[in-house]
Amino acid sequence: MFEIYRDNTYSKEYRVVYFSELNDHNRDKEIDRAMLGDHYYDGYFLTLKKERAMRDIDGVVDRLNTAGDMDLDELKRELSEILID
């Protein structure tokens, strides 16, 4: 599971948190940061395609930070091969 959110600090950058990648040392901090931000999109990806999924999602976050908002339908289309409906 992952969540794309917009940081509500001065930077206003889009960020992603991969909940399956969190451990005891960073879980609370990362979840708190995501909860304080503005939710943009969340979902589940196929475990078999984890590396590709994370690469594709990171690419979407990079695009959001350089180009601004992306239409959610476009985002879903772009990630359709790795997302679980």
Helices and strands as residue ranges (DSSP letters): E 2-6, E 14-18, G 19-21, H 27-36, E 38-45, G 47-49, H 50-67, H 72-78, E 83-84
